[in-house]
């Protein structure tokens, strides 16, 4: 270390300085630069995805959440940069004399920047501009600082650093364009699009790499179009449309398509224009862009005339061709387009089928977009499960009105049809698989011979030999948009298979009949046999419809579908269901149709004035922190009856409490009135605050309570263990606590595992409970040894499962026969 330090501060001869320059440049920094280029190539793999709105600054300069992960390339960059600085630094008067190390500090800064370590990166860039007396290096340091400040959203500091770059950078410095792109991005994010456009135009005047020249022109054209400056936008589009570079053909194709879109051609002429482009371009990915545009045109025509199904079929066919030829990024964009289209026209089943295909390739989708698509898939799947269950319940309820013979006949016919459809579907999928296999075999033979050019060098330069990157491209793959409609599949397949004998053997009739009989027996077992079962099914159906309406409105903003689902419940339902429906319709109509919302509210107040929902709408809000704290303290102090009285007074005064206080009311009801009252309170809570965190928590709490209660009451351990229950209701609170303490001491003295608890059984009874006695004999021994203490209160002996059942129902009469 001493030797290295002395080398760093003692001036070297000219020969030694030149040696250090060469060693730094060729032995160490070269490897660091190569590692950085490798990292940028990996990061820049999707740079030509032009279908998404592009930012002025290329995406690979933005920091990402995943940048905190370890990256071998960046670690190598930092290692080589630090090694170069340590070995070849020649510092005189706090200035670096070895100009090759300017690049070392720059590499060090960017390796830390791209690894999401802004402050270490800032340190490296500041050393670069402070240790060097070369204007270009100082400008590079300020540019690095600007990137760091940009990543931390400190836009004023970033602009200040860019001002320094503009002053200090040499006129012909090759990084000026990058500084202008960064400034343009900052202005755009600061909601100043005109300044962003000016900086982009200045960037085009600088020396700019070919890879960014077309991209910047394309971004400018898009931004100008958004600012309604179509004439200026067209100037850049025309420049791109005339570009003769085969490497940047996508820009040329998209520019030509954008100009064609402005000509307002009729459908036939539009497709002819794009067909001419298809003849001109034979690169798979370039042709995929053109097919996508043809599909978008057909979709726009279908939006204007939803009865013309030919437009939709043509659009799907064009998107199929685009997916067969395009890269994964283009395929994802195509599916996103179709998913959005199906959601806009409220075709949720169509959207779900596209989402299924899209999510088969999760690794290719950006994290944020993937989360959004996963959420949509989850909600749509849940929606159809609920709607299918509601339909199934309607069918079961309809069966209850039929005779036994009619039920068997109808169910048998329905099951037979379902099995036939299933067999037809399986046959269609099998035929499709065979067709795909044949087409795949043909495509492997014809993968190159279909091109206009068959020159190896030309194929390489034009990216036609894409097998290196993507593998052999088949005409049909997992991205196929073909509908799996049995009718279409069988019709298409039979045409091709007509000359070949069908060697498949269908299932024996006896097997099919056995399957039908089994399914019929299962369906008959699901039909409710008493009124209680019927009521449970009706309740489940209503719950499914309300949840579905909530998904329609709150997730997909589909007001009309939600209303269409709920309004039938206003006829023929119970008063409670009608009131709940009117209240829900009022809530979802407030932000959509105020007049209709007021009509629902007036009808609710008129027809159901005494309902919970009417009282809630008429009540005055008192959602104060002080009140909630007072209520919570009463609950913690186990003053459950006083808390219930407080809630009753709030209700009589028609005052509205907050959702969290309402949840506390439900918990208190469990302590006072038992599980049934708790369920009723939670149900009211869920209805008053639909689609809220409280509603979801109430539903989850109900499930957990029911599950745990059944488990606790029915467990073998609860049935085998015995509890001693003491009624301490006549004691004061202080006396109860003192009595509990004496019980605990007595248990400890006899070395029992049981513990003494104070529990509010109901409004009139407070109990001291001793659980975990393994035999009644142990309880009798405890009573005999502590006769004086236990003589103060009534005693009851029962199993733990019996106590749990009594506690849940608040059935005090059960204790009379258990008294000792």
matplotlib code that plots the C-alpha trace (Angstrom):
import matplotlib.pyplot as plt

x = [0.0, 2.9, 4.4, 1.2, 0.5, 3.9, 3.5, 0.2, 1.6, 5.2, 5.4, 6.6, 8.8, 7.2, 8.1, 6.6, 3.4, 3.0, 3.5, 0.7, -1.6, -1.1, -1.5, -4.6, -6.1, -5.3, -4.8, -7.5, -10.1, -10.6, -12.0, -14.2, -15.6, -16.3, -18.2, -20.3, -21.1, -22.2, -24.5, -25.9, -26.6, -28.5, -30.4, -31.1, -32.5, -36.0, -35.0, -36.9, -40.3, -41.8, -45.4, -45.3, -45.2, -41.5, -39.8, -37.2, -34.5, -34.0, -35.4, -32.1, -30.9, -33.7, -33.0, -35.4, -36.5, -34.6, -31.3, -30.6, -30.0, -26.4, -25.1, -21.9, -21.2, -21.5, -19.4, -16.7, -17.0, -16.6, -13.7, -11.7, -12.4, -11.2, -8.2, -7.2, -7.5, -5.4, -2.6, -2.3, -3.3, -0.8, -2.1, -0.4, -1.9, -5.3, -5.4, -5.2, -2.4, -3.2, -6.0, -6.9, -8.4, -11.1, -12.8, -12.1, -14.1, -16.8, -17.1, -17.1, -20.0, -22.1, -21.6, -23.0, -25.7, -27.1, -26.8, -29.3, -26.6, -27.1, -24.9, -21.8, -22.3, -22.5, -19.2, -17.5, -18.9, -17.8, -14.3, -14.2, -15.0, -12.9, -9.8, -9.5, -8.6, -9.9, -13.1, -14.5, -14.0, -15.5, -18.6, -18.8, -18.8, -21.6, -23.6, -23.2, -24.4, -27.5, -28.4, -28.1, -30.3, -32.8, -33.0, -33.8, -36.4, -34.3, -35.1, -33.8, -30.4, -30.3, -31.0, -28.3, -25.8, -26.9, -26.4, -22.8, -22.5, -23.8, -21.1, -18.1, -18.5, -16.5, -18.7, -18.1, -18.4, -20.2, -22.3, -24.0, -27.0, -27.4, -27.5, -30.2, -32.3, -32.0, -33.1, -36.0, -37.1, -37.0, -39.1, -41.6, -42.0, -42.3, -45.3, -43.5, -43.9, -43.0, -39.6, -39.2, -39.8, -37.2, -34.5, -35.3, -34.9, -31.6, -30.5, -31.0, -28.6, -25.8, -23.7, -26.0, -25.6, -27.7, -29.3, -30.7, -31.3, -34.3, -35.6, -35.4, -37.2, -39.9, -40.4, -40.5, -43.2, -45.3, -44.9, -45.8, -48.8, -50.0, -49.5, -51.8, -48.8, -49.6, -47.7, -44.4, -45.0, -45.4, -42.0, -40.3, -42.5, -41.6, -37.9, -38.3, -40.5, -37.7, -35.0, -33.2, -31.5, -32.6, -31.4, -33.9, -36.7, -39.3, -39.1, -39.7, -42.6, -44.4, -43.8, -45.3, -48.3, -48.8, -48.8, -51.2, -53.6, -53.8, -55.0, -58.5, -58.5, -61.4, -61.0, -60.1, -57.5, -56.0, -55.4, -54.0, -51.5, -50.4, -50.3, -47.8, -45.7, -46.0, -44.6, -41.7, -40.7, -39.8, -38.2, -40.6, -40.7, -41.2, -44.1, -45.5, -45.8, -47.8, -50.2, -50.7, -51.7, -54.1, -55.7, -56.0, -57.8, -60.3, -60.9, -61.6, -64.2, -65.8, -66.1, -68.1, -70.3, -70.5, -72.9, -70.3, -68.6, -66.5, -64.4, -63.7, -62.7, -60.5, -58.8, -58.1, -56.7, -54.3, -53.2, -52.6, -50.3, -48.6, -48.0, -46.8, -44.1, -43.3, -41.0, -42.3, -42.5, -44.8, -46.9, -47.4, -48.4, -50.9, -52.5, -52.6, -54.5, -57.0, -57.5, -58.1, -60.5, -62.5, -62.7, -63.9, -66.7, -67.5, -66.6, -65.1, -64.9, -62.9, -60.6, -60.1, -59.1, -56.4, -55.2, -54.8, -52.6, -50.6, -49.9, -48.3, -45.3, -44.9, -41.1, -41.4, -43.7, -42.6, -43.3, -45.8, -47.7, -47.7, -49.2, -52.0, -52.8, -52.7, -55.1, -57.5, -57.3, -58.0, -61.1, -62.6, -62.1, -63.7, -66.6, -67.4, -67.2, -69.7, -72.0, -71.9, -72.7, -75.7, -77.0, -76.4, -78.4, -81.3, -81.3, -81.3, -84.1, -86.1, -85.6, -87.3, -90.6, -90.5, -91.5, -88.9, -89.4, -89.2, -86.0, -84.3, -85.4, -84.1, -80.9, -80.1, -80.7, -78.5, -75.7, -75.8, -75.5, -72.6, -70.7, -71.2, -70.0, -66.9, -66.2, -66.6, -64.2, -61.6, -61.9, -61.5, -58.4, -56.9, -57.5, -56.0, -52.9, -52.4, -52.8, -50.3, -47.8, -48.1, -47.7, -44.7, -43.0, -43.7, -42.4, -39.1, -38.5, -39.7, -38.3, -35.8, -37.0, -40.0, -37.8, -37.2, -33.5, -31.4, -28.0, -26.4, -24.8, -28.0, -30.0, -27.6, -27.6, -31.4, -32.0, -33.7, -31.7, -33.5, -33.3, -30.1, -32.1, -35.6, -35.2, -37.2, -40.4, -43.5, -46.7, -48.7, -47.4, -48.7, -49.4, -52.0, -55.2, -57.3, -60.6, -60.9, -64.6, -65.4, -67.4, -64.7, -62.0, -63.7, -64.9, -61.3, -59.8, -62.2, -61.5, -57.8, -58.6, -61.3, -59.0, -57.6, -59.5, -60.2, -58.6, -59.8, -62.1, -64.8, -65.5, -67.7, -71.4, -71.4, -68.6, -70.5, -73.8, -71.9, -70.5, -73.9, -75.5, -72.8, -73.2, -77.0, -76.7, -74.4, -76.7, -79.7, -77.8, -77.2, -81.0, -82.2, -84.6, -85.9, -86.7, -83.5, -81.4, -83.4, -82.9, -79.1, -78.9, -80.9, -78.6, -75.5, -77.0, -77.7, -74.1, -72.7, -74.7, -73.7, -70.0, -70.2, -71.8, -69.0, -66.4, -68.2, -68.3, -65.3, -62.8, -63.9, -66.0, -68.9, -71.8, -74.4, -73.5, -73.7, -77.1, -78.4, -77.3, -78.9, -82.2, -84.0, -83.6, -86.0, -88.9, -90.0, -87.2, -87.6, -87.7, -84.2, -82.8, -84.7, -83.4, -79.9, -80.2, -81.5, -78.7, -76.0, -77.5, -77.5, -73.8, -72.6, -74.8, -73.5, -70.4, -72.1, -75.7, -76.7, -80.3, -80.7, -78.8, -81.2, -84.2, -82.8, -82.3, -85.8, -87.3, -85.3, -86.4, -90.0, -90.5, -88.1, -88.0, -87.1, -84.4, -80.8, -79.8, -82.4, -81.2, -77.6, -78.4, -80.3, -77.8, -75.3, -71.6, -69.6, -66.4, -64.2, -61.0, -62.0, -65.2, -63.3, -60.7, -63.5, -65.3, -62.0, -61.2, -64.6, -63.9, -60.4, -61.7, -64.3, -67.2, -69.2, -72.6, -71.7, -70.3, -73.5, -75.5, -73.3, -73.8, -77.6, -77.7, -75.7, -78.1, -81.2, -79.7, -79.3, -75.5, -73.2, -70.1, -66.9, -66.3, -63.7, -66.1, -68.7, -66.3, -65.8, -69.6, -69.7, -66.9, -68.8, -72.0, -70.0, -69.1, -72.7, -75.0, -72.9, -71.8, -75.2, -75.4, -71.8, -72.5, -75.5, -73.5, -70.7, -73.3, -74.8, -71.3, -70.5, -73.7, -73.2, -69.6, -69.5, -66.2, -64.2, -61.4, -64.0, -66.3, -63.4, -62.3, -65.8, -66.1, -62.7, -63.5, -66.8, -65.0, -62.3, -64.7, -67.0, -64.0, -62.3, -65.6, -66.4, -62.8, -62.8, -66.2, -65.6, -61.9, -61.2, -59.1, -62.1, -64.4, -62.0, -61.0, -63.2, -63.8, -64.8, -67.0, -67.7, -70.3, -68.8, -71.5, -72.5, -68.9, -67.6, -64.8, -62.2, -63.5, -63.5, -59.9, -58.9, -60.9, -59.1, -55.8, -56.7, -57.8, -54.5, -52.5, -54.6, -54.0, -50.3, -50.1, -51.6, -49.4, -52.3, -51.9, -55.3, -55.5, -58.2, -59.8, -62.4, -64.9, -68.1, -70.5, -73.5, -75.1, -76.0, -73.2, -69.4, -67.6, -64.3, -63.3, -60.7, -59.9, -57.6, -58.7, -58.1, -60.6, -63.6, -61.8, -59.2, -61.9, -63.5, -60.1, -59.6, -63.0, -62.4, -59.0, -60.4, -63.9, -63.8, -62.8, -65.2, -68.1, -68.5, -69.9, -72.0, -70.0, -70.6, -68.7, -68.8, -66.5, -64.7, -66.7, -69.9, -68.7, -67.7, -71.1, -72.9, -70.6, -71.2, -75.0, -75.1, -77.4, -77.3, -80.0, -77.5, -75.6, -78.6, -78.1, -74.4, -74.3, -72.3]
y = [0.0, 2.4, 1.7, 2.3, 5.5, 6.9, 6.2, 8.0, 11.3, 11.5, 12.9, 10.4, 10.9, 11.4, 7.8, 6.4, 8.4, 7.1, 3.6, 4.0, 5.5, 2.5, 0.0, 1.7, 1.8, -1.6, -3.9, -2.9, -0.4, -2.3, -5.2, -2.9, -1.2, -4.5, -5.6, -2.4, -2.9, -6.4, -5.2, -2.4, -5.0, -7.1, -4.1, -2.8, -6.0, -4.5, -1.1, -1.5, -2.1, 0.9, 0.0, 1.5, 5.3, 6.1, 8.5, 11.1, 9.3, 5.6, 3.2, 1.6, 4.8, 4.6, 2.9, 0.0, -1.8, -4.9, -3.0, -3.7, -7.4, -8.6, -8.3, -10.0, -7.6, -4.5, -6.0, -6.6, -3.0, -1.6, -4.0, -3.0, 0.7, 0.6, -1.5, 1.0, 3.9, 2.1, 0.9, 3.7, 6.9, 9.8, 12.6, 15.9, 18.8, 16.9, 16.6, 13.4, 13.6, 10.2, 11.3, 7.6, 7.4, 9.9, 7.0, 4.8, 7.2, 7.4, 3.6, 3.5, 6.0, 4.3, 0.8, 2.1, 4.1, 1.1, -0.9, 1.5, 2.9, 6.7, 8.1, 6.0, 6.8, 10.6, 10.3, 8.8, 11.4, 14.3, 12.9, 12.7, 16.5, 17.6, 15.5, 16.4, 19.7, 18.5, 20.1, 17.0, 14.9, 17.7, 17.8, 14.0, 14.2, 16.8, 14.6, 11.6, 13.8, 14.8, 11.2, 10.5, 13.4, 12.4, 8.9, 10.4, 12.8, 15.8, 17.6, 21.1, 19.7, 17.7, 20.7, 22.7, 20.0, 20.0, 23.7, 23.1, 20.5, 22.9, 25.5, 23.2, 20.5, 20.9, 21.9, 18.5, 16.4, 13.2, 13.2, 16.5, 14.8, 12.6, 15.6, 17.2, 13.9, 13.9, 17.5, 16.8, 13.9, 16.0, 18.8, 16.2, 14.7, 18.3, 18.8, 21.1, 19.4, 22.4, 22.7, 18.9, 19.2, 22.0, 20.0, 17.0, 19.2, 20.5, 16.9, 16.2, 19.0, 17.2, 14.3, 11.4, 7.7, 6.1, 3.8, 6.9, 9.2, 7.3, 6.7, 10.5, 11.4, 8.9, 10.2, 13.8, 12.8, 11.2, 14.1, 16.7, 14.7, 14.7, 18.5, 18.7, 19.8, 17.4, 19.3, 19.3, 15.7, 14.7, 16.3, 13.7, 10.9, 11.6, 11.6, 8.2, 6.9, 7.7, 6.2, 3.5, 1.7, -1.9, -2.2, 0.4, -0.8, -0.8, 3.0, 3.3, 0.9, 2.5, 6.0, 4.9, 3.3, 6.5, 8.6, 6.2, 6.4, 10.1, 9.7, 8.5, 5.8, 3.4, -0.1, -1.7, 1.0, 0.9, -2.8, -2.6, 0.0, -2.3, -5.3, -3.4, -2.9, -6.7, -7.4, -5.0, -6.4, -10.0, -9.8, -11.7, -9.1, -6.2, -8.0, -8.7, -4.9, -4.5, -7.3, -5.7, -2.5, -4.3, -5.9, -2.5, -1.1, -4.0, -3.5, 0.2, -0.7, -3.2, -0.6, 1.6, -1.3, -4.1, -6.1, -6.7, -9.8, -10.1, -7.2, -8.9, -12.2, -10.4, -8.5, -11.8, -13.4, -10.4, -10.6, -14.3, -13.6, -10.9, -13.2, -16.0, -13.7, -11.2, -11.1, -11.8, -8.0, -7.6, -10.7, -9.2, -5.9, -7.7, -9.6, -6.4, -4.7, -7.5, -7.7, -4.0, -4.2, -7.1, -5.3, -2.1, -4.0, -5.9, -9.3, -10.7, -14.3, -13.2, -11.1, -14.1, -16.4, -13.9, -13.4, -17.2, -17.2, -14.1, -15.5, -18.6, -16.4, -14.5, -14.3, -12.0, -9.5, -6.4, -6.7, -3.8, -4.9, -8.5, -7.6, -5.7, -8.6, -11.1, -8.9, -8.7, -12.5, -13.1, -10.8, -12.1, -15.7, -15.0, -13.2, -16.2, -18.6, -16.5, -16.0, -19.7, -20.6, -18.2, -19.9, -23.3, -22.4, -21.1, -24.5, -26.4, -24.3, -24.9, -28.7, -28.5, -27.6, -30.7, -34.3, -36.9, -38.4, -34.9, -34.2, -37.4, -36.9, -33.3, -33.9, -36.9, -35.0, -32.1, -34.4, -36.3, -33.0, -31.8, -35.1, -34.9, -31.3, -32.3, -35.2, -32.8, -30.3, -33.0, -34.2, -30.6, -30.0, -33.4, -32.4, -29.0, -30.6, -32.9, -29.9, -27.9, -30.8, -31.1, -27.4, -27.3, -30.0, -28.1, -24.8, -26.3, -27.2, -23.9, -21.5, -19.8, -20.7, -18.4, -15.2, -13.1, -13.1, -16.1, -14.5, -15.5, -12.1, -10.3, -12.5, -11.8, -8.0, -7.9, -10.1, -12.6, -15.5, -14.9, -18.6, -17.7, -15.7, -17.2, -20.7, -22.0, -20.0, -22.1, -20.8, -21.9, -21.8, -21.2, -17.6, -18.6, -16.5, -19.2, -19.8, -23.3, -23.4, -27.1, -26.3, -24.2, -26.6, -29.7, -28.0, -26.9, -30.2, -32.4, -30.7, -31.6, -35.1, -36.0, -38.3, -40.1, -42.8, -42.0, -44.6, -43.3, -45.5, -43.8, -44.8, -47.8, -47.0, -48.8, -46.5, -43.4, -44.6, -45.3, -41.8, -40.3, -42.3, -41.2, -37.5, -37.7, -39.2, -36.4, -33.7, -35.3, -35.2, -31.4, -30.6, -29.1, -31.3, -28.9, -25.2, -24.5, -25.8, -23.7, -20.6, -21.3, -21.6, -18.3, -16.5, -17.9, -16.8, -13.2, -13.1, -14.2, -11.5, -8.7, -9.7, -9.9, -6.5, -5.1, -6.6, -5.2, -1.7, -1.2, -3.3, -2.7, 0.4, -1.4, 0.4, -0.9, -4.6, -4.1, -2.4, -5.1, -7.8, -6.1, -4.6, -8.0, -8.4, -5.5, -7.7, -10.8, -10.6, -10.1, -6.6, -6.9, -7.9, -5.1, -2.5, -3.8, -3.8, -0.2, 0.9, -0.7, 0.7, 4.1, 3.8, 2.8, 5.4, 8.4, 9.0, 7.8, 9.2, 11.5, 11.7, 7.9, 7.7, 10.1, 8.1, 4.9, 6.8, 8.2, 4.8, 3.2, 5.8, 5.6, 1.8, 0.7, 3.6, 1.4, -0.6, -0.5, 1.2, 4.0, 4.7, 4.8, 7.3, 9.5, 9.4, 12.2, 11.4, 11.5, 9.8, 11.3, 9.9, 10.6, 8.6, 5.6, 5.7, 5.7, 2.8, 0.8, 1.4, 0.1, -3.1, -3.6, -3.1, -5.8, -3.5, -5.1, -4.3, -0.6, -0.6, -2.1, 0.5, 3.2, 1.8, 1.6, 5.3, 6.2, 4.2, 5.9, 9.3, 8.3, 9.1, 7.3, 5.7, 4.9, 1.5, 0.6, 1.4, -0.7, -3.6, -3.1, -3.3, -6.6, -8.0, -6.8, -8.5, -11.8, -11.2, -10.3, -12.3, -15.0, -16.3, -15.8, -12.1, -11.6, -13.1, -10.8, -7.7, -8.6, -9.2, -5.7, -4.3, -5.9, -4.6, -1.0, -0.8, -2.9, -3.4, -1.8, -3.2, -3.6, -5.7, -8.0, -8.3, -9.1, -11.9, -13.3, -13.0, -14.9, -17.7, -18.0, -17.8, -20.5, -22.8, -22.4, -22.8, -26.1, -27.3, -26.4, -27.9, -31.1, -31.8, -34.9, -33.0, -30.7, -33.6, -35.4, -32.5, -31.1, -27.6, -26.1, -23.0, -20.6, -17.9, -14.7, -12.3, -11.0, -9.8, -6.4, -6.1, -5.8, -8.8, -10.8, -10.0, -10.9, -14.1, -15.1, -14.5, -16.8, -19.5, -19.3, -19.6, -22.7, -24.3, -23.6, -25.1, -28.4, -28.3, -28.4, -27.5, -25.6, -21.8, -19.5, -17.1, -14.4, -14.4, -12.3, -15.1, -12.8, -9.5, -11.1, -13.5, -13.2, -16.5, -17.7, -20.7, -23.4, -25.4, -28.3, -30.8, -34.3, -36.1, -35.2, -36.7, -34.0, -31.3, -33.1, -33.2, -29.5, -28.7, -30.8, -29.2, -25.6, -26.0, -22.7, -20.6, -22.3, -22.2, -18.5, -19.1, -21.6, -24.4, -26.1, -29.1, -29.8, -30.8, -28.1, -28.8, -28.4, -25.1, -23.8, -24.7, -22.9, -19.9, -19.5, -19.6, -17.8, -20.6, -20.2, -22.8, -25.4, -24.8, -25.7, -29.4, -29.2, -27.6, -29.4]
z = [0.0, 0.8, -2.6, -4.4, -2.4, -3.2, -6.9, -6.9, -5.5, -6.9, -10.4, -13.0, -16.0, -19.4, -20.4, -17.2, -17.7, -21.2, -20.0, -17.4, -20.0, -22.2, -19.4, -18.1, -21.6, -23.0, -20.0, -17.6, -18.9, -22.1, -20.1, -18.1, -21.2, -22.8, -19.7, -19.8, -23.4, -22.7, -19.9, -22.2, -24.9, -22.5, -21.2, -24.7, -26.0, -26.5, -27.8, -31.1, -29.5, -31.2, -30.5, -27.0, -26.4, -26.4, -24.1, -25.3, -23.3, -24.3, -21.8, -21.0, -19.3, -16.7, -13.4, -12.6, -9.4, -10.5, -10.8, -7.1, -8.0, -8.4, -12.0, -13.0, -15.8, -13.6, -10.9, -13.5, -14.7, -11.2, -10.4, -13.5, -13.0, -9.4, -10.4, -13.0, -10.6, -7.9, -10.2, -12.7, -10.9, -11.1, -8.8, -8.6, -6.6, -6.3, -10.1, -12.1, -14.7, -16.3, -18.7, -19.4, -15.9, -16.8, -18.4, -15.3, -13.1, -15.7, -15.8, -12.1, -11.9, -14.5, -13.0, -9.7, -11.4, -13.3, -10.1, -8.4, -6.0, -6.7, -4.0, -4.6, -8.3, -7.5, -5.6, -8.6, -11.0, -8.7, -8.4, -12.2, -12.6, -9.6, -10.3, -14.0, -15.6, -19.1, -20.1, -21.7, -18.5, -16.4, -18.7, -18.5, -14.7, -14.7, -17.1, -14.8, -11.9, -13.9, -14.5, -10.8, -9.9, -12.5, -11.1, -7.6, -9.1, -8.1, -11.4, -10.4, -9.5, -12.7, -14.8, -13.0, -13.8, -17.5, -17.6, -16.6, -19.4, -21.9, -20.9, -20.4, -23.0, -26.3, -29.3, -31.1, -27.9, -28.8, -25.6, -26.2, -27.8, -24.7, -22.4, -24.6, -24.6, -20.8, -20.5, -22.9, -20.7, -17.6, -19.2, -20.4, -16.9, -15.6, -17.8, -20.2, -23.6, -25.7, -24.0, -24.4, -28.2, -28.5, -26.8, -29.0, -32.1, -30.7, -30.2, -33.9, -34.7, -32.8, -33.8, -33.0, -33.5, -36.2, -33.7, -31.9, -34.9, -36.2, -32.7, -31.9, -35.1, -34.3, -30.8, -32.1, -34.6, -31.9, -29.5, -32.2, -33.1, -29.4, -29.5, -32.6, -34.7, -37.5, -40.2, -38.2, -37.3, -40.9, -41.8, -39.6, -40.7, -44.3, -43.5, -41.9, -44.7, -47.2, -45.1, -47.2, -44.3, -44.1, -40.5, -39.4, -41.6, -38.7, -38.4, -42.2, -42.2, -39.2, -40.7, -44.0, -42.2, -40.2, -43.4, -45.0, -42.1, -42.6, -46.2, -45.1, -47.7, -48.0, -46.7, -50.0, -51.0, -47.5, -47.6, -51.2, -50.0, -47.1, -49.5, -51.7, -48.6, -47.8, -51.3, -50.7, -47.3, -46.6, -43.2, -40.9, -38.2, -40.6, -42.2, -38.8, -38.2, -41.4, -40.5, -37.2, -38.9, -41.1, -38.0, -36.2, -39.3, -39.2, -35.5, -36.0, -38.6, -36.3, -33.6, -36.0, -37.0, -34.4, -36.5, -39.2, -37.8, -41.0, -39.8, -36.5, -38.1, -40.6, -37.7, -35.8, -39.0, -39.4, -35.8, -36.2, -39.1, -37.1, -34.2, -36.4, -37.8, -35.0, -32.1, -28.5, -27.9, -30.9, -29.8, -26.4, -27.9, -30.1, -27.2, -25.2, -28.0, -28.3, -24.5, -24.3, -27.3, -25.7, -22.4, -24.0, -25.7, -22.5, -24.0, -20.9, -22.1, -25.1, -22.9, -20.6, -23.5, -24.7, -21.1, -20.8, -23.9, -22.8, -19.3, -20.7, -21.6, -18.3, -18.5, -21.5, -20.0, -18.0, -14.3, -14.0, -17.1, -15.9, -12.5, -14.2, -16.5, -13.7, -11.8, -14.7, -15.2, -11.6, -11.5, -14.8, -13.7, -10.3, -12.2, -14.3, -11.4, -9.5, -12.5, -13.4, -9.8, -9.8, -13.0, -11.5, -8.4, -10.6, -12.3, -9.0, -7.6, -10.8, -10.4, -6.9, -8.6, -10.8, -10.1, -9.6, -13.1, -14.8, -12.9, -14.0, -17.6, -17.8, -16.0, -18.1, -21.3, -20.1, -19.0, -22.3, -24.2, -22.0, -22.6, -26.4, -26.4, -24.4, -26.8, -29.7, -28.1, -27.5, -31.1, -32.4, -30.3, -31.5, -35.1, -34.6, -33.0, -36.0, -38.4, -36.4, -36.5, -40.2, -40.8, -38.4, -40.5, -43.7, -42.2, -41.3, -44.9, -46.3, -43.7, -46.0, -49.5, -49.4, -49.3, -52.3, -51.5, -50.8, -50.3, -47.1, -46.4, -47.3, -45.0, -42.1, -42.6, -43.0, -39.9, -42.1, -40.5, -37.2, -36.3, -34.4, -31.9, -32.0, -33.3, -36.3, -36.6, -37.3, -38.8, -35.7, -32.2, -28.7, -29.6, -32.2, -32.0, -33.7, -32.0, -30.7, -31.7, -32.4, -35.4, -37.1, -36.1, -37.3, -40.5, -41.3, -40.3, -42.2, -45.5, -45.1, -43.7, -46.2, -48.3, -45.2, -43.3, -39.7, -37.5, -34.2, -32.2, -30.2, -26.6, -26.0, -25.5, -22.1, -20.8, -21.9, -20.3, -17.1, -17.1, -17.8, -14.9, -12.5, -13.4, -13.1, -9.7, -8.6, -10.0, -8.2, -4.9, -5.3, -5.4, -2.1, -0.2, 2.4, 2.9, 4.9, 2.0, -0.5, 1.6, 1.8, -2.0, -2.5, -0.1, -2.0, -5.3, -4.0, -2.6, -6.0, -7.9, -5.6, -5.7, -9.6, -9.8, -7.6, -9.9, -13.0, -11.6, -9.3, -11.3, -15.0, -14.6, -16.3, -14.9, -17.3, -16.7, -12.9, -13.1, -15.5, -13.0, -9.9, -11.1, -11.5, -7.7, -7.2, -8.2, -6.2, -3.6, 0.2, 1.6, 2.9, -0.5, -2.2, 0.2, -0.1, -3.9, -4.0, -1.6, -3.8, -7.0, -5.3, -4.4, -7.9, -9.6, -7.6, -9.8, -13.0, -13.1, -10.3, -11.4, -11.4, -8.1, -6.5, -7.9, -6.2, -2.9, -2.9, -3.7, -0.9, 1.7, 0.5, 0.2, 3.1, 5.5, 8.6, 6.9, 8.0, 4.7, 5.0, 8.5, 7.4, 4.6, 6.9, 9.7, 10.5, 10.5, 13.8, 12.7, 15.4, 16.8, 20.4, 20.1, 18.5, 21.3, 24.0, 22.4, 22.1, 25.8, 26.8, 24.8, 26.2, 29.8, 29.1, 29.7, 27.0, 28.3, 28.7, 25.2, 23.8, 25.5, 24.0, 20.5, 21.1, 22.1, 18.9, 16.8, 18.4, 17.7, 14.1, 14.1, 11.7, 13.1, 11.2, 9.6, 12.2, 15.0, 13.2, 13.2, 17.0, 17.4, 15.6, 17.9, 21.0, 19.8, 19.8, 23.4, 24.4, 22.1, 20.6, 17.2, 15.5, 16.5, 15.4, 12.0, 11.6, 12.6, 10.2, 7.4, 8.0, 8.0, 4.7, 3.1, 4.3, 3.0, -0.2, -2.0, 0.9, 3.0, 5.7, 3.6, 2.6, 6.3, 7.4, 4.9, 5.8, 9.5, 9.1, 7.3, 9.9, 12.9, 11.4, 10.6, 14.0, 15.9, 14.2, 14.6, 18.3, 19.1, 17.2, 18.1, 20.0, 22.6, 23.3, 23.8, 26.1, 28.3, 31.1, 32.3, 35.6, 35.3, 38.1, 37.9, 39.4, 38.0, 41.5, 42.2, 41.3, 38.7, 41.4, 43.3, 40.1, 39.4, 43.0, 42.8, 39.5, 41.2, 44.1, 41.7, 39.8, 43.1, 44.0, 40.6, 40.8, 44.3, 43.0, 39.9, 37.5, 33.8, 33.9, 34.0, 35.3, 32.8, 33.2, 30.3, 29.6, 28.7, 28.0, 29.2, 32.6, 33.3, 33.9, 34.3, 35.7, 33.6, 34.3, 31.2, 30.4, 33.2, 31.7, 34.0, 36.1, 39.1, 39.0, 39.1, 42.1, 43.8, 43.2, 44.6, 47.7, 48.4, 47.9, 49.3, 51.2, 48.2, 45.8, 48.1, 47.3, 43.8, 41.8, 40.1, 36.8, 35.2, 31.4, 28.5, 26.6, 23.4, 25.4, 26.8, 23.3, 21.9, 24.8, 24.5, 20.8, 21.2, 24.6, 25.9, 29.7, 30.2, 29.2, 32.4, 34.7, 34.3, 34.7, 38.1, 40.8]

ax = plt.figure().add_subplot(projection="3d")
ax.plot(x, y, z, "-o")
ax.set_aspect("equal")
plt.show()
